[in-house]
Amino acid sequence: MARSKARVYTCCALMLLCVVAVIVCIAVLVRRKCPGDTFSSAAVAADSGRCSQIARDILQKGGSAVDGAIAALLCTSVINPQSMGLGGGSIFTVMDSSGKVKIINSRETVPGKFKSDLLKSCPKTFQFVSGSQWIGVPGEIQGYEVAHKLYGKLKWATLFEPTIKLARGGFPVPQVQGRYIPFTDSNMTQPLRKLFSDKNGNLLKAGDIIKFEKLADTLETIAKHGPGAFYTGRIAEDLIRDIQEAGGTLTAQDLASYNVTVTDAWAVPLGEYQMYIPPPPAGGIILSFILNVMKGYNLNPASLVGEQKTLAYHRLVEAFKFANGLKKHIRDPRFSSEEMARKFTEDSFAKHIQSLISSDRTHDPQYYNITPYLDSMGTTHVSVLAEDGSAVSVTSTINHIFGSKVVSPRTGVILNNQLYDFCGRVDKIFPGEQPPSSMAPAVLKSQSKTLVIGSTGGSMITTGIISALVNHLWFGKSLKEAIAAPVVFVDSQNAVKFEPGFDKNVIEALKALGHKHESAKYFFNVVNAVEKKDGCICAVSDARKLGEAAGY
């Protein structure tokens, strides 16, 4: 009897081992089926290969998606300092492993004291503006702190180590940074010019070795003593002294009283997905509005054939024009009602706008309820998807190229010019108010797929994300093809601009429908995205900024 039982137990154990072996083999085979240009566990898409790799290494050490994102942003502050840094602000869209999504908003705010006639000094047309009067209270580091407290796994200091090493040891000026260094060459911005010059006073070029030693000291202090050092410690004192010596109005109280906001994401149905976006003053509602309008046309790959292609892009351009008319309603919810903004994300509103879109012509600007505003540009974006399914979509900025062009010599921090974003949007600003933004870091989730996406480029942010999503989700292009596809941009004056390589037949057909066509000198849209489907992860860093994704 005992032997019989032993045999039964042995057989059961062998069967269990066989089942386990089969499961392991299936898991291995599933992983092996991922194409060579995809990953099986996790991935990061940042502006540069170096920063994507640093974030990937953080993930492999057991770091969370937020840990990886913070490490990538810190790296970007030295690899692409013209776009973002400690002197700016960011918006995180974070999905945890259970699928809950939060927004961490550390956008800059209006200081307690500012020039009463600031809005009167706004330029009439878009231009790079510099000067200390445009500096908002930086929220970047406190945003990292809050995100790390909520979702971090690795030690705070660990996230800083790779960037401190880069900043102190030096590295060759990347091609993109080298492209923008000449923007520092101004008599008004001598400290900034000096930061990007060699010992003989010549501006650095791509390939020259650059160091950010003062910034390395600042990062080291924050890594060792925590984010409070930036807002109330020695760094804060030095930063405020430098800003005030440059004529700025920020005070120690502005820094000490800065607070990040944490809210639930707004969820918008989009086909099989739920799309999670940040609420105002971010640009998520504009993103959702345009997608809601376009999904009503049931676009598919056949929409790119013949006259259907012209019709699809005509409707998209019209949706962009109506979106321009809505931008004046994007404002810090502490200073305006959210009810109007909520309405813009509803299908009923999208259907109303569809009824106003004519298939055979366009209309005058007043038809779209547009009031003049100024376009903007700048920013960086990082998309991260971790092994546990958690994800981060984060956009960060100092606004224009090198922000205000004011650098704090004592800390190495380049300051934003974020108050410019109020120009043409409001008649009055208030202390503590966050400026309106086009930033729209998004996470799309279905039962079997996750898509983490965002863009840089100021007013072109929405353009970039919309183009990528329409091309990928509806026109059937791969994520890489969808991001690479030339975009159409509708500026604040409703002029239609086409990226080089855009279909010339469509351009001519749209002009024939009455669209005002203008050429654009620059296109700043840069989309970075990570997608998981069928157990494989595709990560794409936009080639427009020479980016490279990384994963494992």
Disulfide bonds with the S-S distance in Angstrom:
Cys34-Cys536 1.99
Cys51-Cys75 2.04
Cys122-Cys423 1.98
